[in-house]
Structure formats: structure tokens, C-alpha cells
Amino acid sequence: MEFLKRLKQFVLTKHFLKIIGLIALVYLVIVGGTILYLGVYTNHGEKIPVPNLIGQNVNSISQLLDEKGLKYEIVDQVYDPKLAEGTIVDQDPEKTEKSNIFVKVDRIIRLRVSKRTQLVEMPSLIDKSERFASTILKNRGLRLKVTYKNTPESHGAVLEQRFKGERIKEGTKIPVGSTILLVVGRYEGGIPVPVINLYGLTITEAQERLASIPGITFLPICQDCLTSADSLSARIGSQTPEFIEGAMMPSVGTVSATAVLNLPPLPVADPPE
């Protein structure tokens, strides 16, 4: 009871009331100042109607938005060949008459505008056949021009892909209808084929073996052959092009061979020591 009595006496003193008043004043200053600052900072009570921008060209709206204190940002482009380049087709937020939305100064209006050029990604055609590459380009709406480079390797395959004179990488976006130049390998002598070893074969056996390559012309020579029997028994001792393991020759060409009646056996290599 004595504690409560003393507490009551302290509460009623001027010193205590002065502290309470000071606390209340500080509270009012902080809270009131914060509310006032937020009101100014957020433009409380400011209402700017959103104009209708749809159908206008994005290059002609700067003055209109500057007068209202608004900004714009292009967030997407939509392919539409019927509209002029840069025509606004959508906006966010929508015009106030439709959405009943008002904005404040410096609000960004997000726009979608039209474009008349549709872009596609360039595929990788390197090492693909000319026919396959042509199909891929046509499916993507691209045009094709082909030039050939003489090379014994990659016959019929794409060596380079170029756009406007420069090599173009896979994934690069280019307009639909663009012309792509393909550099295709072409071996003027035909597709390379392995040189067949004819040594020790009769002329007939050599002809049969070379028959598997339709473009090859076989030219046998046998100076020792005096009769048809000699021609049947003579065996090839040398040929042009010469057989070397892994050697290649054009698929369209001539193989010359010299046959003899008494063909010496091939020398046997000495075994390794």
C-alpha cells in the first residue's frame, strides 16, 4: 500500500507530467514529420490520367508524355507487316477512360510496338549436305545462294555459311527473306575412293574388282601377250595410280595396269630383330 501511495504521488508531480508531455511532443513530431515526408515523397493526392497511346507511333509520343511528366519503355516488339514500324499496339497501364487508373509523375508506361521485319535464328549448316541445308533454310523463310570450292574433302558438304559477305554464327537473328551464301565443297575429279591393289591379279580379275566403281576406266597393257591364252594367264605387275595403303583417287578416272606372263613374287620383308 505504501508503494502505491508513493507511485500516485510521483505521477501527480510536475516533473512526471513534464516528462510525459515531452515524450508526447517527440512522438507527434516524428510521426507527423514522417507522414508529411511520405506525402511529399509519394506525391500523395496527385492523379495524372493515363493517355491513350495505342495506334500512335512511338517516335511521336515523347512530347505528350513529357507534358504529363510520364515516361515510356518498349518491352516487346510484335511482327505485323500491315502496320507501320513502331506503331503502338498495347500499353500498360491502359488508358484511364478504360481502366480508371490514375498515375503519378515519372510513372513508366510499358509499350508493345509493331515491327515489319520478322527475325529468325540462323541454324548451323556446317558439314551438312547441300540438299539438307537448302531444306532447312527454306523452312525458316530464308533464301539460298550456293558457290562451290574445289576440295578433295567434304565433297557436297557445306564448308561456310555467310550473310552480307561475313560468316554468320549459329543462333544469330536475321530478317526473314534474307539470302544466305553457302560455300559447298566439290571435288572436280569426283568423290575420292581408295586405290585398289591389283598386283598379282589377272586382267579379268582386275576388271571385276574395278567394276564396283562405275566411273573408273581400266586400261590394261601386256606387251608379252601374243595369244588370248597369254592375256588370260598374264598377271599385273604394276599399276597407275600406284597402290599405297590409304591412298585415294578420283572416282572418275583411269587406272592403267601392266601385266606380264612371268610375274616375280613380291619380296618378303625381313622380320623385325
Buried (B, 14 or more C-beta within 10 A) or exposed (E): EEEEEEEEEEEEEEEEEEEEEEEEEEEEEEEEEEEEEEEEEEBEEEEBEBBBBEEBBBEEBEEEBEEBBBEBEEEEBEEBEEBEBBBBBBBBBBBBEEEEBEBBEEBEBEBBBBBBEBEBEBBBBBEBBBEEBBEBBEEBEBEBEBEBEEBBEBBBBBBBBBBEEEEBEEEEEBEEEBEBBBBBBBBEBBBBBEBBBBBEBBBEEBBEBBEEBEEBEBEBBBEEBEEEEEBEBBBBBBBEBEBEEEEBBBBBBEBEBBBBBEBEEEEEEEEEE
